[in-house]
Amino acid sequence: DAGVTQSPTHLIKTRGQHVTLRCSPISGHKSVSWYQQVLGQGPQFIFQYYEKEERGRGNFPDRFSARQFPNYSSELNVNALLLGDSALYLCASSWGGLKYEQYFGPGTRLTVT
Amino acid sequence: QQPVQSPQAVILREGEDAVINCSSSKALYSVHWYRQKHGEAPVFLMILLKGGEQKGHDKISASFNEKKQQSSLYLTASQLSYSGTYFCGTGNTNAGKSTFGDGTTLTVKP
């Protein structure tokens, strides 16, 4: 079975630009969560979506937004990129809330110059 | 408030044991443990839901003390493949927000 997939793998953007990151969950999983991981730190929670509805939001500015599609795939959008947005963006899929295991995708490495 | 992990780093010889702790200042609903190797995504190890619950597979096990708001990960007879950074992720409810500690780097040497 395919695991969680993310695209693109790497991305280089300029300050002020917009970026869209994509995630496809494990087949059958209805929940997708997004995390930002800076080198040397643990993943920081950005959003969780379940059945196309937002179920949780972390402490990130409104420049960050996300959505989940009917096929349970998800997009993370970041507007007006800052240098500090450079990080590994991880997507995790699960059956639902935090009583279920989360499986992470390989991540998208975003570099903002 | 993110959970606090201890120790920050540990170096072992193959065959030795290690304990990694995760403490929260808030009541916990669940604790997840992950291992991440350099340049890779975190890999799920186990989830604990009930106070006092213990789980394990192979030589890795974990416990969850709900009253103390703590969880510990036990690695016995460590192997070279155990090297990596271990993270605990905690949730206060079943809702989506999961908060991760800053990790414990485990190095196993031959």
Backbone of each chain as ProteinMPNN parsed JSONL, in Angstrom:
{"seq_chain_A": "DAGVTQSPTHLIKTRGQHVTLRCSPISGHKSVSWYQQVLGQGPQFIFQYYEKEERGRGNFPDRFSARQFPNYSSELNVNALLLGDSALYLCASSWGGLKYEQYFGPGTRLTVT", "coords_chain_A": {"N_chain_A": [[0.844, -1.204, 0.0], [0.43, 2.292, -0.717], [2.163, 4.875, 0.955], [1.94, 7.985, 2.751], [1.993, 10.67, 0.551], [3.795, 13.518, -0.656], [4.045, 16.619, -2.353], [5.692, 19.482, -3.832], [8.974, 17.882, -3.565], [11.17, 19.458, -2.96], [11.513, 23.011, -2.771], [12.156, 26.271, -3.865], [11.665, 29.562, -3.041], [11.016, 33.106, -3.331], [11.11, 35.845, -1.038], [7.918, 37.177, -0.152], [6.509, 35.857, -2.1], [4.032, 33.35, -3.002], [3.112, 30.035, -1.903], [2.141, 26.663, -2.596], [1.576, 23.621, -1.107], [1.24, 20.1, -1.385], [-0.579, 17.158, -0.368], [-1.188, 13.711, -0.14], [-3.131, 11.43, 1.562], [-2.799, 8.229, 3.289], [-4.567, 5.535, 1.823], [-7.941, 5.359, 2.738], [-7.61, 6.743, 5.092], [-8.934, 9.566, 6.783], [-8.154, 11.9, 7.838], [-5.95, 14.666, 7.797], [-2.99, 16.177, 8.835], [-0.96, 19.075, 9.18], [2.424, 20.034, 9.616], [5.142, 22.103, 10.657], [8.61, 21.897, 10.525], [11.507, 22.995, 11.885], [15.034, 22.924, 11.627], [16.533, 20.988, 14.112], [14.476, 21.116, 15.896], [11.292, 19.951, 17.216], [8.396, 18.851, 15.302], [6.056, 21.425, 14.539], [2.703, 22.029, 15.1], [0.375, 22.885, 12.595], [-2.165, 22.746, 11.153], [-5.135, 20.684, 11.4], [-7.206, 18.613, 9.494], [-10.308, 17.007, 9.109], [-12.505, 14.949, 7.475], [-12.903, 16.991, 5.604], [-13.215, 19.249, 7.097], [-11.892, 21.829, 9.181], [-10.251, 20.923, 12.083], [-8.427, 21.599, 13.961], [-6.092, 24.142, 14.826], [-2.922, 25.555, 14.817], [-0.52, 27.869, 16.346], [-0.064, 29.846, 14.146], [0.379, 32.471, 11.736], [-2.232, 34.219, 9.831], [-1.418, 34.05, 7.26], [-0.995, 31.499, 6.631], [-2.866, 28.874, 5.334], [-5.206, 26.232, 4.723], [-6.753, 23.413, 3.1], [-8.997, 20.65, 2.637], [-9.773, 18.152, 0.334], [-12.549, 16.437, -1.371], [-11.527, 13.867, -1.884], [-9.909, 13.483, 0.208], [-7.291, 14.364, 0.033], [-4.956, 17.075, 0.559], [-4.155, 20.576, 0.705], [-1.666, 22.917, 1.581], [-1.363, 26.304, 1.958], [0.749, 29.104, 1.752], [1.044, 32.485, 2.108], [2.707, 35.583, 1.115], [5.516, 35.042, 1.674], [8.043, 34.685, 4.174], [11.499, 34.901, 5.248], [11.746, 33.358, 7.493], [9.961, 31.323, 7.106], [11.186, 29.252, 5.966], [11.657, 25.855, 6.042], [11.042, 22.375, 6.874], [8.141, 20.975, 5.695], [5.706, 18.981, 6.901], [3.341, 16.45, 6.299], [0.806, 14.584, 7.817], [-1.093, 11.617, 8.025], [-4.1, 10.114, 9.291], [-6.616, 7.969, 10.81], [-8.388, 9.531, 12.229], [-8.854, 11.457, 15.037], [-6.605, 12.129, 17.832], [-6.475, 9.665, 19.008], [-5.652, 7.864, 17.297], [-3.02, 6.393, 15.269], [-0.532, 8.428, 13.696], [0.757, 8.875, 10.49], [3.564, 9.968, 8.831], [4.344, 11.861, 5.882], [7.047, 12.201, 3.432], [7.76, 14.86, 3.434], [8.076, 18.356, 2.47], [10.684, 20.322, 1.51], [11.084, 23.608, 2.049], [12.622, 26.491, 0.924], [13.177, 29.827, 1.496], [14.281, 32.676, -0.072]], "CA_chain_A": [[0.0, 0.0, 0.0], [1.193, 3.518, -0.764], [2.144, 5.671, 2.163], [1.584, 9.383, 2.56], [2.83, 11.31, -0.46], [3.794, 14.967, -0.642], [4.72, 17.248, -3.484], [6.934, 18.912, -4.356], [9.952, 17.442, -2.565], [11.926, 20.656, -2.619], [10.965, 24.223, -3.373], [12.843, 27.509, -3.514], [10.824, 30.712, -3.327], [11.517, 34.418, -2.928], [10.265, 36.556, -0.069], [6.742, 37.824, -0.699], [5.768, 34.965, -2.993], [3.039, 32.419, -2.465], [3.46, 28.641, -2.171], [1.12, 25.65, -2.333], [2.13, 22.298, -0.869], [0.181, 19.112, -1.533], [-0.443, 15.936, 0.418], [-2.193, 12.651, -0.335], [-3.046, 10.54, 2.726], [-2.92, 6.786, 3.091], [-5.911, 5.171, 1.411], [-8.818, 5.041, 3.86], [-7.468, 7.755, 6.148], [-9.794, 10.724, 6.524], [-7.6, 13.07, 8.509], [-4.627, 15.136, 7.401], [-2.444, 17.25, 9.654], [0.23, 19.731, 8.644], [3.402, 20.453, 10.608], [6.363, 22.778, 10.214], [9.744, 21.476, 11.333], [12.744, 23.715, 11.718], [16.172, 22.078, 12.006], [16.866, 20.917, 15.53], [13.276, 21.22, 16.72], [10.215, 19.027, 16.902], [7.368, 19.395, 14.41], [5.094, 22.374, 15.104], [1.386, 21.801, 14.527], [-0.208, 24.017, 11.868], [-3.598, 22.487, 10.962], [-5.656, 19.347, 11.196], [-8.482, 18.518, 8.793], [-10.982, 15.71, 9.166], [-13.723, 15.0, 6.656], [-12.929, 18.276, 4.898], [-13.425, 20.364, 8.019], [-10.768, 22.145, 10.049], [-10.494, 20.458, 13.449], [-7.431, 22.156, 14.863], [-5.216, 25.156, 14.237], [-1.818, 25.934, 15.692], [-0.224, 29.297, 16.472], [0.558, 30.352, 12.932], [-0.369, 33.644, 11.238], [-3.272, 33.993, 8.824], [-0.791, 33.801, 5.95], [-1.073, 30.044, 6.449], [-4.221, 28.36, 5.2], [-5.217, 24.871, 4.182], [-8.057, 22.85, 2.815], [-9.016, 19.217, 2.337], [-10.655, 17.891, -0.788], [-13.413, 15.258, -1.189], [-10.764, 12.609, -1.894], [-9.117, 13.565, 1.451], [-6.006, 15.014, -0.145], [-4.966, 18.384, 1.202], [-3.205, 21.608, 0.292], [-1.268, 23.959, 2.522], [-0.979, 27.514, 1.247], [1.409, 30.129, 2.545], [1.154, 33.746, 1.368], [3.673, 36.588, 1.562], [6.565, 34.257, 2.328], [9.134, 35.322, 4.911], [12.686, 34.042, 5.369], [11.503, 32.446, 8.613], [9.089, 30.216, 6.704], [12.04, 28.164, 5.472], [11.51, 24.717, 6.96], [10.485, 21.139, 6.307], [6.708, 20.919, 5.946], [5.314, 17.583, 6.98], [1.929, 16.102, 6.306], [0.576, 13.307, 8.486], [-2.468, 11.15, 7.866], [-4.592, 9.169, 10.296], [-8.044, 7.677, 10.671], [-9.198, 10.611, 12.802], [-8.217, 12.286, 16.056], [-5.334, 11.735, 18.412], [-6.469, 8.291, 19.515], [-5.173, 7.025, 16.2], [-1.643, 6.625, 14.85], [-0.295, 9.351, 12.602], [1.847, 8.471, 9.608], [4.087, 11.153, 8.164], [4.916, 11.817, 4.55], [8.477, 12.537, 3.389], [7.952, 16.283, 3.64], [8.505, 19.305, 1.427], [11.705, 21.239, 2.014], [10.873, 24.946, 1.495], [13.667, 27.48, 1.174], [12.77, 31.165, 1.09], [15.496, 33.513, -0.207]], "C_chain_A": [[0.875, 1.248, 0.0], [1.068, 4.23, 0.555], [1.666, 7.069, 1.845], [2.536, 9.981, 1.519], [2.675, 12.815, -0.374], [4.503, 15.475, -1.886], [4.671, 18.761, -3.335], [7.854, 18.463, -3.218], [10.75, 18.636, -2.05], [11.351, 21.849, -3.371], [11.802, 25.421, -2.922], [11.974, 28.669, -3.969], [11.511, 31.983, -2.834], [10.555, 35.049, -1.935], [9.095, 37.26, -0.766], [5.915, 36.953, -1.618], [4.799, 34.095, -2.226], [3.473, 31.001, -2.79], [2.287, 27.732, -1.831], [1.799, 24.294, -2.221], [0.979, 21.296, -0.867], [0.492, 17.823, -0.801], [-1.569, 14.966, 0.06], [-2.062, 11.651, 0.802], [-3.064, 9.073, 2.319], [-4.378, 6.467, 2.746], [-6.75, 4.75, 2.615], [-8.724, 6.027, 5.007], [-8.256, 8.999, 5.782], [-9.248, 12.013, 7.123], [-6.205, 13.377, 7.989], [-4.221, 16.262, 8.341], [-1.195, 17.786, 8.989], [1.111, 20.214, 9.796], [4.545, 21.189, 9.915], [7.499, 22.327, 11.123], [10.992, 22.248, 10.933], [13.872, 22.837, 12.242], [16.451, 22.145, 13.499], [15.669, 21.006, 16.464], [12.263, 20.139, 16.331], [9.222, 19.664, 15.94], [6.409, 20.315, 15.158], [3.771, 22.238, 14.354], [0.861, 23.059, 13.84], [-1.722, 23.849, 11.761], [-3.885, 20.992, 11.048], [-6.998, 19.456, 10.489], [-9.005, 17.096, 8.901], [-12.288, 15.841, 8.413], [-13.959, 16.405, 6.093], [-13.181, 19.472, 5.803], [-12.179, 20.579, 8.877], [-11.118, 21.737, 11.482], [-9.481, 21.013, 14.442], [-6.539, 23.127, 14.118], [-4.158, 25.509, 15.256], [-1.602, 27.441, 15.674], [0.574, 29.811, 15.278], [-0.285, 31.513, 12.411], [-1.36, 33.268, 10.136], [-2.708, 33.816, 7.42], [-0.829, 32.299, 5.607], [-2.546, 29.634, 6.362], [-4.142, 26.964, 4.587], [-6.64, 24.482, 3.816], [-7.898, 21.359, 2.515], [-10.097, 18.973, 1.295], [-11.504, 16.64, -0.544], [-12.669, 13.933, -1.21], [-9.774, 12.541, -0.725], [-7.702, 14.08, 1.256], [-6.103, 16.44, 0.389], [-3.924, 19.292, 0.58], [-2.928, 22.527, 1.462], [-0.796, 25.14, 1.695], [-0.322, 28.498, 2.215], [1.591, 31.357, 1.659], [2.262, 34.612, 1.931], [4.826, 35.942, 2.334], [7.628, 35.137, 2.982], [10.313, 34.352, 4.974], [12.457, 32.978, 6.443], [10.561, 31.298, 8.294], [9.894, 29.05, 6.139], [12.045, 27.03, 6.482], [11.132, 23.482, 6.165], [9.004, 21.11, 6.682], [6.251, 19.473, 5.813], [3.803, 17.453, 6.99], [1.807, 14.746, 6.986], [-0.869, 12.895, 8.284], [-2.823, 10.154, 8.955], [-6.068, 8.9, 10.034], [-8.893, 8.826, 11.205], [-8.403, 11.409, 13.793], [-6.994, 11.629, 16.655], [-5.375, 10.402, 19.128], [-5.995, 7.32, 18.445], [-3.725, 7.377, 15.862], [-1.617, 7.656, 13.73], [0.89, 8.835, 11.79], [2.266, 9.671, 8.774], [4.516, 10.86, 6.735], [6.368, 12.252, 4.583], [8.772, 14.015, 3.564], [8.295, 17.056, 2.38], [9.483, 20.265, 2.074], [11.527, 22.574, 1.31], [12.017, 25.857, 1.904], [13.181, 28.816, 0.637], [14.015, 32.047, 1.07], [15.135, 34.994, -0.34]], "O_chain_A": [[1.932, 1.272, 0.632], [0.02, 4.204, 1.199], [1.062, 7.31, 0.8], [3.751, 9.806, 1.612], [1.601, 13.334, -0.069], [5.431, 14.848, -2.398], [3.712, 19.287, -2.77], [7.534, 18.65, -2.045], [10.967, 18.786, -0.848], [10.784, 21.713, -4.455], [12.114, 25.562, -1.74], [11.593, 28.752, -5.137], [12.449, 31.941, -2.038], [9.347, 34.819, -1.984], [9.26, 37.859, -1.829], [4.755, 37.26, -1.894], [4.748, 34.098, -0.996], [4.119, 30.763, -3.811], [1.533, 27.997, -0.895], [2.512, 23.869, -3.131], [-0.121, 21.602, -0.406], [1.651, 17.442, -0.633], [-2.736, 15.347, -0.03], [-0.99, 11.077, 0.993], [-3.312, 8.73, 1.162], [-5.302, 7.056, 3.308], [-6.338, 3.903, 3.408], [-9.651, 6.14, 5.809], [-8.255, 9.436, 4.631], [-9.819, 13.087, 6.932], [-5.39, 12.481, 7.77], [-4.999, 17.177, 8.61], [-0.465, 17.055, 8.321], [0.625, 20.727, 10.804], [4.867, 20.932, 8.755], [7.373, 22.367, 12.347], [11.464, 22.163, 9.799], [13.681, 22.087, 13.2], [16.588, 23.226, 14.072], [15.826, 20.976, 17.685], [12.364, 19.509, 15.278], [9.207, 20.884, 15.781], [6.0, 20.014, 16.279], [3.729, 22.321, 13.127], [0.892, 24.151, 14.407], [-2.478, 24.705, 12.22], [-3.016, 20.154, 10.806], [-7.829, 20.292, 10.845], [-8.257, 16.123, 8.799], [-13.085, 16.74, 8.684], [-15.077, 16.921, 6.112], [-13.342, 20.592, 5.319], [-11.499, 19.623, 9.25], [-12.144, 22.149, 12.024], [-9.678, 20.898, 15.652], [-6.266, 22.956, 12.93], [-4.463, 25.737, 16.427], [-2.376, 28.192, 15.08], [1.747, 30.163, 15.404], [-1.499, 31.549, 12.608], [-1.331, 32.165, 9.591], [-3.441, 33.47, 6.494], [-0.709, 31.906, 4.447], [-3.359, 30.003, 7.209], [-3.126, 26.581, 4.008], [-7.601, 25.156, 4.188], [-6.812, 20.882, 2.184], [-11.195, 19.524, 1.375], [-11.224, 15.869, 0.374], [-13.133, 12.963, -0.612], [-8.916, 11.659, -0.673], [-6.971, 14.22, 2.235], [-7.197, 16.946, 0.64], [-2.938, 18.831, 0.004], [-3.825, 22.872, 2.231], [0.07, 24.996, 0.831], [-0.782, 28.692, 3.34], [2.211, 31.284, 0.597], [2.709, 34.42, 3.062], [5.069, 36.262, 3.497], [8.048, 36.162, 2.445], [10.154, 33.146, 4.782], [12.917, 31.843, 6.316], [10.377, 30.397, 9.113], [9.343, 27.984, 5.867], [12.397, 27.227, 7.645], [10.93, 23.535, 4.952], [8.658, 21.209, 7.86], [6.392, 18.841, 4.766], [3.092, 18.245, 7.608], [2.626, 13.858, 6.751], [-1.771, 13.728, 8.362], [-1.962, 9.444, 9.475], [-6.687, 9.512, 9.164], [-9.989, 9.075, 10.702], [-7.376, 11.987, 13.439], [-6.418, 10.704, 16.083], [-4.408, 10.035, 19.794], [-5.946, 6.11, 18.663], [-3.26, 8.486, 16.124], [-2.544, 7.75, 12.926], [1.901, 8.41, 12.35], [1.449, 10.304, 8.105], [4.984, 9.766, 6.418], [6.878, 12.631, 5.638], [9.917, 14.39, 3.818], [8.737, 16.499, 1.376], [9.162, 20.936, 3.054], [11.785, 22.68, 0.11], [12.339, 25.978, 3.086], [12.817, 28.928, -0.533], [14.722, 32.154, 2.072], [16.024, 35.837, -0.462]]}, "seq_chain_B": "QQPVQSPQAVILREGEDAVINCSSSKALYSVHWYRQKHGEAPVFLMILLKGGEQKGHDKISASFNEKKQQSSLYLTASQLSYSGTYFCGTGNTNAGKSTFGDGTTLTVKP", "coords_chain_B": {"N_chain_B": [[1.504, 24.665, 25.329], [4.539, 23.071, 25.011], [5.548, 19.639, 25.406], [8.156, 18.518, 27.654], [11.156, 16.977, 26.988], [13.479, 14.555, 28.187], [16.552, 12.713, 28.513], [18.305, 15.347, 26.651], [20.116, 14.353, 24.905], [21.66, 11.2, 24.295], [24.197, 8.753, 24.492], [24.94, 5.506, 23.577], [26.271, 2.143, 23.883], [26.034, -0.641, 21.694], [23.566, -2.944, 22.708], [23.117, -1.85, 25.193], [20.779, -0.242, 27.486], [18.157, 2.276, 27.343], [16.306, 5.101, 28.549], [13.801, 7.366, 27.762], [12.237, 10.332, 28.589], [9.093, 12.1, 28.814], [7.413, 14.934, 29.619], [4.51, 16.738, 30.605], [2.875, 19.872, 31.223], [0.224, 19.991, 31.211], [-2.938, 18.233, 31.431], [-3.079, 15.061, 29.899], [-4.365, 13.504, 26.968], [-3.499, 11.747, 25.078], [-0.424, 10.135, 24.114], [2.061, 10.133, 21.74], [4.744, 8.398, 20.218], [7.661, 8.879, 18.261], [10.277, 8.148, 15.91], [12.91, 9.777, 14.325], [15.11, 9.815, 11.663], [18.084, 11.331, 10.398], [17.352, 13.647, 7.889], [15.051, 12.372, 7.152], [11.485, 11.596, 7.389], [9.504, 11.687, 10.428], [8.93, 8.553, 12.048], [6.256, 6.575, 13.033], [6.058, 5.087, 16.25], [4.646, 4.186, 18.619], [1.455, 4.516, 20.321], [-0.1, 5.8, 23.208], [-2.903, 5.694, 25.264], [-4.339, 5.476, 27.679], [-4.179, 6.218, 31.152], [-1.524, 4.76, 32.768], [-1.215, 2.886, 30.88], [0.708, 0.556, 29.105], [2.871, -0.273, 26.461], [4.425, -2.242, 23.932], [6.762, -3.339, 21.479], [8.872, -5.639, 19.959], [11.93, -4.68, 21.135], [11.268, -2.28, 22.216], [9.439, -0.291, 24.341], [6.774, 1.455, 26.092], [5.421, 3.644, 28.6], [2.654, 5.229, 30.29], [1.914, 7.608, 32.513], [-0.761, 8.878, 33.721], [-1.554, 10.482, 35.872], [0.79, 11.792, 36.646], [1.261, 13.088, 34.342], [3.074, 12.185, 32.465], [5.207, 10.374, 30.207], [7.176, 7.553, 29.343], [9.733, 6.211, 27.293], [11.136, 3.137, 26.61], [14.078, 1.619, 25.655], [15.51, -1.373, 25.042], [18.43, -3.422, 25.078], [19.874, -2.091, 22.949], [20.145, -1.439, 19.418], [22.173, -0.713, 16.522], [20.478, 0.393, 14.649], [18.675, 1.798, 16.116], [19.488, 4.358, 16.447], [18.875, 7.851, 16.227], [16.544, 10.633, 16.339], [14.273, 10.947, 18.906], [10.906, 11.698, 19.339], [8.27, 12.864, 21.413], [4.805, 13.232, 21.075], [2.082, 15.058, 22.133], [-1.39, 15.123, 23.083], [-4.155, 16.998, 24.25], [-6.815, 16.602, 24.058], [-9.089, 14.623, 22.058], [-9.198, 16.059, 19.829], [-7.62, 17.774, 17.03], [-5.047, 19.013, 17.663], [-1.701, 18.412, 18.068], [1.115, 18.382, 20.08], [4.572, 18.629, 19.983], [7.597, 17.576, 21.613], [11.047, 18.773, 21.859], [12.705, 16.761, 21.221], [14.857, 13.865, 21.663], [18.094, 12.988, 21.127], [19.419, 10.016, 20.153], [22.265, 8.071, 20.108], [23.699, 5.175, 18.999], [26.477, 3.229, 19.422], [28.888, 0.953, 17.981]], "CA_chain_B": [[2.762, 24.393, 26.046], [5.079, 21.829, 24.47], [6.099, 18.737, 26.423], [9.6, 18.585, 27.869], [11.794, 15.677, 26.887], [14.789, 14.394, 28.81], [17.57, 13.748, 28.329], [18.344, 15.937, 25.311], [20.921, 13.468, 24.071], [22.245, 10.06, 24.998], [25.072, 7.906, 23.676], [24.949, 4.143, 24.102], [26.923, 1.066, 23.137], [25.092, -1.706, 21.324], [23.218, -3.847, 23.791], [22.747, -1.122, 26.411], [19.386, 0.2, 27.568], [17.953, 3.718, 27.483], [14.96, 5.575, 28.884], [13.538, 8.744, 27.342], [11.056, 10.807, 29.302], [8.298, 13.167, 28.211], [6.552, 15.482, 30.675], [3.636, 17.828, 30.175], [2.293, 20.672, 32.305], [-1.222, 19.895, 31.06], [-3.489, 16.877, 31.415], [-2.874, 14.447, 28.595], [-5.313, 12.533, 26.43], [-2.733, 10.722, 24.377], [0.996, 10.368, 23.879], [2.583, 9.413, 20.574], [6.206, 8.386, 20.133], [8.174, 8.785, 16.904], [11.725, 8.205, 15.712], [13.259, 10.446, 13.072], [16.517, 9.757, 11.283], [18.499, 12.552, 9.718], [16.908, 13.803, 6.507], [13.853, 11.572, 6.884], [10.296, 11.979, 8.136], [9.296, 10.908, 11.66], [8.269, 7.251, 11.889], [5.431, 6.257, 14.199], [6.479, 3.943, 17.049], [3.488, 3.702, 19.366], [0.531, 5.484, 20.9], [-0.632, 5.409, 24.504], [-4.119, 6.465, 25.473], [-4.913, 5.434, 29.017], [-3.229, 6.322, 32.223], [-1.006, 3.471, 33.213], [-1.076, 1.972, 29.758], [2.053, 0.238, 28.655], [2.872, -0.989, 25.195], [5.768, -2.549, 23.468], [6.972, -4.301, 20.409], [10.294, -5.942, 19.853], [12.61, -4.307, 22.39], [10.902, -0.913, 22.527], [8.17, -0.235, 25.057], [6.492, 2.775, 26.635], [4.415, 3.706, 29.647], [1.969, 6.517, 30.356], [1.412, 7.888, 33.854], [-1.712, 9.974, 33.503], [-1.555, 11.38, 37.035], [1.996, 12.613, 36.627], [1.316, 13.704, 33.024], [4.385, 11.789, 31.955], [5.356, 9.118, 29.493], [8.567, 7.154, 29.171], [10.022, 5.249, 26.231], [12.205, 2.25, 27.043], [14.742, 0.876, 24.586], [16.371, -2.361, 25.675], [19.389, -4.104, 24.192], [19.814, -1.211, 21.775], [20.81, -1.83, 18.175], [22.646, 0.447, 15.76], [19.34, 0.97, 13.926], [17.875, 2.632, 17.032], [19.991, 5.736, 16.423], [17.97, 8.829, 15.641], [15.952, 11.553, 17.307], [12.974, 10.468, 19.368], [9.979, 12.756, 19.714], [6.94, 12.547, 21.92], [3.764, 14.163, 20.657], [1.005, 14.932, 23.116], [-2.67, 15.756, 22.797], [-4.947, 17.201, 25.456], [-8.132, 16.039, 23.751], [-9.043, 13.84, 20.817], [-9.159, 16.998, 18.713], [-6.436, 17.614, 16.207], [-3.762, 19.634, 17.951], [-0.679, 17.572, 18.667], [2.266, 19.205, 20.424], [5.771, 17.808, 20.052], [8.781, 18.023, 22.325], [12.175, 19.106, 21.008], [13.393, 15.55, 20.806], [16.031, 13.295, 22.331], [18.954, 12.364, 20.128], [20.025, 8.772, 20.627], [23.341, 7.55, 19.263], [24.151, 3.852, 19.412], [27.774, 2.932, 18.825], [29.233, -0.487, 18.024]], "C_chain_B": [[3.311, 23.045, 25.56], [5.603, 20.949, 25.595], [7.616, 18.872, 26.493], [10.16, 17.175, 27.83], [13.15, 15.692, 27.59], [15.24, 12.954, 28.664], [17.505, 14.337, 26.921], [19.102, 15.039, 24.359], [21.478, 12.342, 24.923], [23.058, 9.235, 24.014], [25.17, 6.542, 24.35], [25.889, 3.263, 23.282], [25.84, 0.057, 22.782], [24.836, -2.618, 22.505], [22.821, -3.151, 25.084], [21.295, -0.646, 26.328], [19.32, 1.718, 27.706], [16.502, 3.999, 27.848], [14.856, 7.032, 28.464], [12.216, 9.161, 27.968], [10.399, 11.989, 28.607], [7.32, 13.655, 29.267], [5.755, 16.657, 30.152], [3.111, 18.58, 31.392], [0.767, 20.621, 32.254], [-1.661, 18.442, 31.096], [-3.43, 16.328, 29.995], [-3.982, 13.469, 28.235], [-4.567, 11.391, 25.761], [-1.276, 11.14, 24.269], [1.408, 9.5, 22.688], [4.102, 9.482, 20.628], [6.629, 8.135, 18.687], [9.694, 8.744, 16.943], [11.98, 8.842, 14.347], [14.76, 10.331, 12.83], [16.821, 10.972, 10.426], [18.037, 12.573, 8.268], [15.663, 13.013, 6.154], [12.675, 12.098, 7.696], [10.216, 11.179, 9.442], [8.543, 9.621, 11.354], [7.523, 6.929, 13.172], [5.955, 5.017, 14.904], [5.296, 3.354, 17.813], [2.674, 4.853, 19.934], [0.022, 4.938, 22.217], [-1.806, 6.31, 24.831], [-4.583, 6.52, 26.916], [-3.823, 5.571, 30.058], [-2.784, 4.957, 32.671], [-0.815, 2.493, 32.09], [0.393, 1.756, 29.441], [1.94, -0.547, 27.365], [4.297, -1.334, 24.836], [5.735, -3.46, 22.275], [8.468, -4.429, 20.2], [10.945, -5.542, 21.175], [12.338, -2.854, 22.751], [9.531, -0.922, 23.193], [7.978, 1.158, 25.622], [5.43, 2.667, 27.707], [3.841, 5.112, 29.693], [1.397, 6.65, 31.754], [0.539, 9.125, 33.764], [-1.684, 10.991, 34.649], [-0.367, 12.316, 37.008], [2.146, 13.348, 35.295], [2.667, 13.432, 32.376], [4.28, 10.5, 31.153], [6.841, 8.824, 29.367], [8.66, 6.113, 28.067], [11.244, 4.449, 26.655], [12.768, 1.504, 25.833], [15.728, -0.087, 25.252], [17.244, -3.046, 24.636], [19.48, -3.369, 22.865], [20.64, -1.746, 20.605], [21.245, -0.565, 17.455], [21.483, 1.162, 15.076], [18.461, 1.846, 14.823], [18.336, 4.09, 17.028], [19.016, 6.648, 15.709], [17.48, 9.766, 16.72], [14.544, 11.081, 17.627], [12.127, 11.651, 19.84], [8.754, 12.168, 20.398], [5.998, 13.641, 21.414], [2.579, 13.972, 21.588], [-0.248, 15.646, 22.643], [-3.459, 15.872, 24.088], [-6.364, 16.67, 25.3], [-7.984, 15.192, 22.501], [-8.998, 14.756, 19.587], [-7.746, 17.062, 18.155], [-5.099, 18.085, 16.696], [-2.819, 18.708, 18.69], [0.565, 18.421, 18.889], [3.469, 18.31, 20.66], [6.831, 18.436, 20.943], [9.907, 18.309, 21.343], [13.067, 17.906, 20.686], [14.555, 15.147, 21.698], [16.85, 12.571, 21.276], [19.667, 11.169, 20.737], [21.061, 8.308, 19.626], [23.773, 6.206, 19.818], [25.435, 3.534, 18.658], [28.086, 1.443, 18.936], [30.085, -0.804, 19.257]], "O_chain_B": [[2.648, 22.015, 25.676], [6.052, 21.456, 26.623], [8.269, 19.279, 25.532], [9.698, 16.289, 28.549], [13.864, 16.695, 27.588], [14.407, 12.048, 28.685], [16.727, 13.868, 26.09], [18.79, 14.96, 23.171], [21.734, 12.51, 26.116], [22.667, 9.044, 22.863], [25.448, 6.445, 25.545], [26.251, 3.589, 22.152], [24.846, -0.075, 23.496], [25.76, -3.017, 23.214], [22.252, -3.779, 25.977], [20.676, -0.646, 25.264], [20.281, 2.363, 28.124], [15.597, 3.24, 27.503], [15.73, 7.839, 28.781], [11.216, 8.448, 27.89], [11.05, 12.77, 27.913], [6.494, 12.885, 29.758], [6.247, 17.465, 29.366], [2.924, 17.997, 32.46], [0.094, 21.143, 33.143], [-0.874, 17.533, 30.83], [-3.695, 17.036, 29.023], [-4.469, 12.714, 29.076], [-4.953, 10.227, 25.865], [-0.94, 12.323, 24.323], [1.136, 8.3, 22.644], [4.676, 10.494, 21.03], [6.05, 7.307, 17.985], [10.32, 9.238, 17.881], [11.348, 8.489, 13.351], [15.572, 10.701, 13.679], [15.931, 11.561, 9.812], [18.294, 11.637, 7.511], [15.255, 12.98, 4.993], [12.843, 12.938, 8.58], [10.804, 10.102, 9.54], [7.64, 9.595, 10.518], [8.087, 6.999, 14.264], [6.261, 4.013, 14.261], [4.982, 2.172, 17.673], [3.131, 5.993, 20.016], [-0.257, 3.744, 22.332], [-1.725, 7.531, 24.695], [-5.166, 7.52, 27.335], [-2.698, 5.106, 29.875], [-3.615, 4.085, 32.925], [-0.311, 1.389, 32.3], [1.204, 2.68, 29.508], [1.043, -1.371, 27.193], [5.249, -0.776, 25.382], [4.806, -4.245, 22.084], [9.216, -3.453, 20.26], [10.538, -6.028, 22.23], [13.097, -2.255, 23.512], [8.578, -1.496, 22.665], [8.912, 1.959, 25.633], [4.638, 1.724, 27.725], [4.451, 6.063, 29.205], [0.502, 5.898, 32.14], [1.024, 10.256, 33.735], [-1.779, 12.198, 34.427], [-0.498, 13.502, 37.311], [3.067, 14.15, 35.137], [3.307, 14.325, 31.82], [3.405, 9.664, 31.378], [7.661, 9.738, 29.293], [7.791, 5.253, 27.922], [12.271, 5.022, 27.018], [12.037, 0.848, 25.091], [16.659, 0.336, 25.936], [16.854, -3.224, 23.482], [19.206, -3.929, 21.803], [21.668, -2.401, 20.778], [20.748, 0.524, 17.741], [21.494, 2.385, 14.937], [17.591, 2.561, 14.325], [17.64, 4.96, 17.552], [18.407, 6.267, 14.71], [17.93, 9.712, 17.865], [13.731, 10.847, 16.732], [12.574, 12.485, 20.629], [8.263, 11.108, 20.011], [6.361, 14.815, 21.342], [2.128, 12.847, 21.805], [-0.186, 16.633, 21.909], [-3.442, 14.965, 24.92], [-7.027, 16.333, 26.28], [-6.89, 15.059, 21.952], [-8.789, 14.301, 18.463], [-6.807, 16.495, 18.714], [-4.076, 17.612, 16.2], [-3.105, 18.273, 19.806], [1.017, 19.109, 17.973], [3.405, 17.355, 21.434], [6.952, 19.659, 21.024], [9.75, 18.114, 20.138], [14.058, 18.03, 19.966], [15.152, 15.973, 22.389], [16.361, 11.656, 20.614], [20.417, 11.295, 21.705], [20.772, 8.168, 18.438], [24.17, 6.109, 20.979], [25.479, 3.566, 17.428], [27.621, 0.76, 19.849], [30.469, -1.955, 19.463]]}, "name": "protein", "num_of_chains": 2, "seq": "DAGVTQSPTHLIKTRGQHVTLRCSPISGHKSVSWYQQVLGQGPQFIFQYYEKEERGRGNFPDRFSARQFPNYSSELNVNALLLGDSALYLCASSWGGLKYEQYFGPGTRLTVTQQPVQSPQAVILREGEDAVINCSSSKALYSVHWYRQKHGEAPVFLMILLKGGEQKGHDKISASFNEKKQQSSLYLTASQLSYSGTYFCGTGNTNAGKSTFGDGTTLTVKP"}
